[in-house]
C-alpha cells in the first residue's frame, strides 16, 4: 500500500515556536495527524487538504499579542469552513477540560472531536489536562457493543424463525 508513500517520522512538536504565521512542517504534520479531517462537525475533508486555522487569531501587526502558531492553537478547516469561521460568524472555543466546541451564528453549539491517527492510537493534544475520572472498565468499546447487539438479536430471533414457504 505504501510503496509510493513518503514516510516522515511524526514527533510531538517543540512548542518554543517563532512568531511566524506559517507553522513549521513538524507542527503542520502533528496538527493534521491529531485531527484527521476538517474540524467542522461532520465534514470529512482530510486534514492534509485543509487550511490550518489559528483558533485565536494571529495578529500580523504584533505577533506577540495575537494567537500563537502552535499545535494547541491550530486546527484544520477545509477552505469552505475556514471561511465560515473567519467571516461567517462561527465561533470555535476551548473548554476548561481542553475540548473544543463550535457555535453557529444562531447560537447552537456542537462538540468538535479529534479523529486523526494520534487519538486513534491513544494520544491527545500535548496540553490537554488529564481527566479526573478514570474510564469505566465495564464500558464496552464499539466492537464489543456491536457483538453484544448481534448476540442479543440472534437470541431474540431464534424462537421466531420460520423457513420461507418455498
Ligand atoms: Zn470542512
Boltz pocket constraint, residues with backbone or C-beta under 6 A from the ligand:
constraints:
  - pocket:
      binder: B
      contacts: [[A, 38], [A, 39], [A, 40], [A, 43], [A, 44], [A, 45], [A, 77], [A, 78], [A, 79], [A, 80], [A, 81], [A, 82]]
      max_distance: 6.0
